[in-house]
Amino acid sequence: MAGSLVSSTNVQARSALDWIDEALVELDAAQLLRRLRINERLGPVRCRIDGRELIDFGSNDYLGLAAEPRVIEAAGANHAHWGSAASPLVGGHTPSHERLARKLAEFEGTEAALVFASGYAANVGAITSLVGKGDVIYSDELNHASIIDGCRLSRAAIRPYPHGNATALAELMADDSVTGRRLIVTDSLFSMDGDAAPLVELAELADKHGAMLMVDEAHATGVFGRTGRGLCEELAIEDRVHIRVGTLSKALGSVGGFVSGRRSLIDWLINRARPYVFSTAHPAAACEAAEEALSILMAQPERGHELQARAAKLREKLYSQGWNLGPSSSQVIPLIVGGAETALELSQALFQQGFFVPAIRPPSENTVMADHSHDLVVLTTASNEGDAKLITEVLEEEGIHATVDGEFASGFLADAPMTVRVLVQKDDEAKAKETLQRIRDEDDRIDWSKVDVGEPED
């Protein structure tokens, strides 16, 4: 033979998936590896994780409707079967879906509404139906991943603008030479920092440039506005927002998403929104639960008003303790601690004290900035005053945080009350040291001989 075969008996073939193992190791080393934890619901604000019963400050069930007996009863009543068995256009659009869509349109004060299987599908479906190649999207850099993915899948040009910066957006739009359709898209309330978009300014820019304006009210529905429709209602700009997106899985305590607007918009989405057309409709029972939750909200909009008042009180208390809450103005309250490791330490410390407060870290792409990891305290109407008081007392013992001229400079008491780790940004080093000295003079809970001041970070 001119040649011979090389035996591979003793050579271990490299799998095409080995890169995943290596990437997971890297994530783990950076304290960014996620693992599923079983969360057993014990009530509106109680849960069991890893065998420990906890007070839940990580739920998006803002109005406590997921545990409302009327909602639970509605989900189980009058259903011959559970699954939908078909996509909406083929046969999955049941009377339950139709009633919910009509109820949502009534609630939103629009001509029509369309129910999607998830809020993610609603955003992707709406964006990809409205713009395409030759068009342009202006998207807040911290928009939810479903908005970001919708933008990418649309094949339109994407112009991200700095978070909440309407001035930068105005400059971007003024300099843009694209002649196709224009779409401005934003969350109304940002789920990771609890701050609101500059919706009035965005509406003015949409009017000025003839752009479509799409607002996702996922975290504001039920909480803001006179009737609970969200921040667009609160700011009296609903008639200037062309596409309003919402979710059924947060304040409304069910599952699914929706888009509301003019009749022609909904007709277009029925024909062109691929996540709607090509997905099996979500179960009718979920629609029944959402419809009942919506009836409760429409009859009791004060639930959201009460939650706002209680959230403001909790933010004020946490501010007084020196915690850096960023720009939060809602029931979503971040405890910003900087690094992923520090966020995990604080979350675990609170877990040991009986609280579920999740650590939020990169790479939650475009929703959590680098060096902006935090622990997310989410308040709901089901949380009582005692729960809020208890967690503030524990947080006061667990850490000391200070804000220097609005910039991040914080310390987390990893082993309270004996040690404190201090993280500062490079430009704030001198001011941070001044703040630490002030804390040293005023606070006798810390053994200052064990203080570890971290190196300035770029």
N, C-alpha and C positions, 0 to 999 in steps of 0.2 A: 504494500500500500504506500502511496505517496505521502500520506499523512496519517495521523492517529487521533483518536478521540481523547480529549482530556477528561479524566475522571473527576467528578465533582462530589464523590462520596464523602470526603472529609472537609468539604467546603460548605459552610452554612450560608445558604442564599439569603441575601438581604431582601426583606419584604418591602414592597412598594409603600407600605404603611408605617415603616419604622420611623419616619420623620415625626409621626404623631407622638410616639413615645418620647422622643427627644424634646418636642415642643412642650409636652406636659411637664417634663422635668424642669424646664426653664420657667414655666408658669409657677410651679410649686416653689422654686427657689426665690421667686420674686413676690411671694405671698399673694399670688393672683389666681391660684387654682381653686375653682369652685367644686363643691361636692354636694350632691343632693342630701337633704336632711328631711326625715319624715316629720311633718307637722300635723299632729292630731288635734283637730278643733274640739275644744271642750265647752265652748260658749262664745258669745260675741267678742269678748276680749281676753279669753283664756285659751291656752293651748298647751300641748305636751310635746316636747322635743328632747330626744335622747333620754327619755325617762323622767325628765324634770318638768313639773308644772310651772308655767310662766304666765306673767301678764304680758299680753301681746301689744307691742307698739310698732308692729311691722305690717299691719293689715291695711288694705285700701278699701275696706268695707266702711266708708266714711260715715254713713248714716245708720249703721247697724242693721240694715235691711236684709242681709243674707241670713240672719238668724230670726227674722220676724216671722212669727207663726203664720200669718196670713200669706206671706210669700212662699213659705215652705209648703203650705197646704195647696196653694195654687199650682205649684210645680208637680204635685202628685195627683191632681184631680182630672178626671174625664179624659184619660189617655189610654187608648187601646194598645199602644206600643210606644217604645222610647225613641228609636232612631227615625230620621227623616226619610231615608231610603232613596232619595234622589236629589239632584241639584234643583234649585228653585224653578228654572225655566222648563225642566223636564217633568216635574211633578212634586217637588219638595216644598212648594209654597202653600202652606196649609192655612185654614182659617185663623189659626193662632198667630201666624206670621203677619197676616193681613191686618188683624186687629191691632197688633203691636205697632205696625208701621203707621196706621192711622192715629193711634194714641200718641206716638212720638211726634208726628206732624202737628197734632193739636197742642201738645206740650211746648214744642219749639216755636209755634206760631208761624209755621211755614206751609207751603202748599202740599208738600209730600215728604216722605222719608223712606229710606230703604234699610232693611236689617241685614247685616253681614254676620258671618260666623264668629268674627272677632274684631276688636278694634284695629288690630294689625292689618287684617284683610281690608277693612274699610279705608284706611289711609292709603295702602298700596293700590287698591282698586280705584279710588277716586283720582289720585295723582296720575296714574298711568292712563286713565281714560281722558284726562283733560289736556295733557301736553304730550308732545313727542318730538321727534327730530325736527330741528329748525325753530323750536320754541325755547323759552328760558324760564328757569325756576330760581327764585330768591328764597333761600332757606336759612333760618337761624342755625348757627353752628352747633347748638345744643338741643336741637329737635330730637324727638324720640326716634329710635332705630327704625320704626315702621315708616316714618316720614322719609328718613334718609334712604331706605331701601326703595321706596316708591319713586323717589327722585332718580335714583340710579337706573331703575328698570324702565323708566319712561323714555330714555335716550335723549331727553332734552338737555340743553346746556344747564349746568348747575352753578349758581353763584352764591356760595355761602357768605353770610354776613356775620360780623362779630355779635356775640350773644346780647340780645336786647338793645342793640345799637341802631336806632332808627336813622340817626345822622349818617352813619356809614352806609346804610342801605340806600338812603337818598342819593348819595354820591355815586354809588354803584349803578343805580338805575339811570341816573342822568348821563353817565358815561357809556352806557350799553348801546351797542348798535344793532342788536338783534331785532329783526322785523316781525318775528312770529308772535305767537301768543305769549303772554307773561303771566306767571303765577307766583304770588307771595304766599308762603306757607309757614305756619308756626303753631306750636303748642300755645294755649292760652296760659296755662299754669304748668310750669316745668316740674316734672315728677321727682327729680333728684335734688333740686335746690329750693323748691317751694316758692319761687318767685314768678311774677307775672310778666308777660310780653307787653311791649308798648303798643297795645292794640289800636288806640286812637290814632297814633302817628302812622301805623301801618295802613290803616284805613284811608288816611289822607294821601299817602303815597300811591295806594291802589287807585284812588279816584283820579289823581293827577296824571298817572301814566296809563290809564285804561287797563290795569292789570286785574286779574282775578285774585281774590283774597280767600284763602282757605285757613280755617282755625280749628284746631283739635281741642275740644273742651273736656277731654277725658277726666282730668283731675279737678275740674271746676264745676262740672255738672252736679247739681244737688247741693252745692256748698255756697256758690256765689250767685248773685242776682236776686231780685225781689221775689221771683217765683222759682228760683233754683235752676235757671237755664244756663248759668255760667257767667264768665267775665264779660262776654259780649253784651249780655243783658245788663250787667252791672254798669258798664260804661256807655250804655245806650247807643251801640253801633251795630246792632243786629241787622238792620236793613242795608248795611254797607258791607256785610260779610257774605260772599256769594256761596261758599260751601262750608257748612258747619258739621263737624265730625264729633261723635261722642261714643261712649262705651256703656255697655250694660253691666260690666263686671266690677265696677267700683262702687260709687254711691248707690247704684240701683241693685246691687247685691245678686246679680244673675251672671250671665255670660253672653258675649256677643258684642257687636258694635253697630253703629248706624251712621248714615249721612242724611242730613236734612237740607232742604232748599226748595227752589222752584220746581214745578212739575216737570218741565222739560229737562232739567238737570237729572232728576231721578230716572226719567225714561231713558236718557242717554247712558246712565250707569247700568241700568238693567241690561242694555244691549252691548256695552263695551267694557264693563269692569270684570276682568278675567277672574279675579278671586271670587267674585259673586257667581259668574256664569258657570265656572268649572269646579266649584266646590259643592259638596253635599250640604244642603241647608242644615243649620243647627237645629237641635230637637225642639219640637213644639212646646214641650214642657218648660224649657228655658224661656221661651217667649211668654208663656203664661205667668211665670214667676216675675219676669221683668215688667209685664203689664201691671201686675198687682203692686209691685214696688213703685212703679210710676204713679199709680193712683194714690198711694200713700204720700208720696212726695208732693203731688199736686194739691192734696188736701192739707199737708203740713209742711209748707216751705220753711217754717220757722226752725226746723231741724238744722238746716244749713246755717241759719243765722246764729243759732246757739253754738254750733261748732266753731264758727269764726270767732265768737267772743271768748270761748274757752281756749282756743289756740292762741289768741292774742295774749291772754293771761299767762299761759305757759311760756310763750316766747319772752315775755317781760321778765318772768322769774329766771329763766335760763340766761338772759342777757345780764341780769343783775349779778349772777354768779360768775360772769366773765366769759361764758362760752361764745365761741365764734359761730354764729348762725348764718353767716353770709347774708344774702338779700331776702331771706324767706319772709313772706307776708301771708302765710296760709297755715293750714293744718299739717303741711309737710315741712318738718323742721330738721335740717341737717346740723349735726354737731361736727364741724369741720376740724379735722385733726392733722391733715397733711398727708402722711405716708400710709400705705396700705397696712403695714405691720402694726402701726399705732391704732388704726381703725379696728383691726381684728382684736387687738388686746383690749380695747375699751368694750367692744361687743361681747367678748368672752367674760370680762369682769362683770358686766351687767347681767349676763346669762347666769353667772354664779350667784348673783343677788336676786334672781327670780324674774328677770325681764328679757323679753325677746326684742332686741333692737339690732337690726341687721347692719353689717358693715358693707358700705357701698364703695367699690374700688374700680379703677381701670382694670381690664380694657372694656368697660361698658362704653363702646365706641360712640364718641360725640355726645355722650350724656354725662360723663364724669371726666373732668380735666385732670391732667397729670398733677401730682402733688396736691390733689383736692379730694382725697379720700375722706369719707365721713361715715358717721353712724346716723342712721335715719330714724328719727322719732316721728311716727305718724299718729296723730290724734284722731279719734273717732268719737261719735256721740255716745257710743256704748262704754267708753272709758269714763269712769266716774272721777269726781274731784279727788277722792282718796288715792286712786292710781296715779294721777298726775302729781300729787303732793309727794307720794312715796318715791317716784322716780327722780324728782328734783332733789330730794334729800339724799338719795344714794349718789346721784351725780355730783352733788356738792362734796361728798366724801371721796369720790373716785378721782376727781381731777380739778385742775386749775387751768383756766384758759383766759387769755387776754388778747384783745384786739388793739393793735397799734396803728392809729391814723387810718383805720379801715383796712389795713393789710394784715396778712396772717402772721401771728406770732403766738404759739400756744404751747402749753405743757400738759401732759397727761400723766396722772398719778397711777403708774402701772401697778404698784404694790402699796396702795394707800394704807396708812398715811406716811410711809417711810421714805419713798423715793419719788422723784418726778423727772420725767424725760422732757426736755425742752427742745422744740424744733423751731428754727427761725429761717426766714428767707434772707439771702445775702444782703440786699439793700436795707433791711430793717435791723441789722445786727445791733447797732448802737442803741436804737430806740427800744429794742427788745430787752437789752440788758438793763436799761433804765426801768422798764416795766417790771422785770424780775426783782430788781432791788426794792421797788415799791411793794411788791407782793411779799418779799422777804421781811420787810419792816412791819407789814400789817397782818401776816398770817403765821400763826405759831403751830399749825398742824403738821408742818413738814420738817423732817430732819434734814436741814440744809447741808449737813456734812456729806450727804449721799446724793446730792444733786448732780445729774449728768447733763451738761449743756452740749447739745449736738453741734457738729460743725456746720457752718452756713452752707445752705444748698443753693446751687445755681438755679 
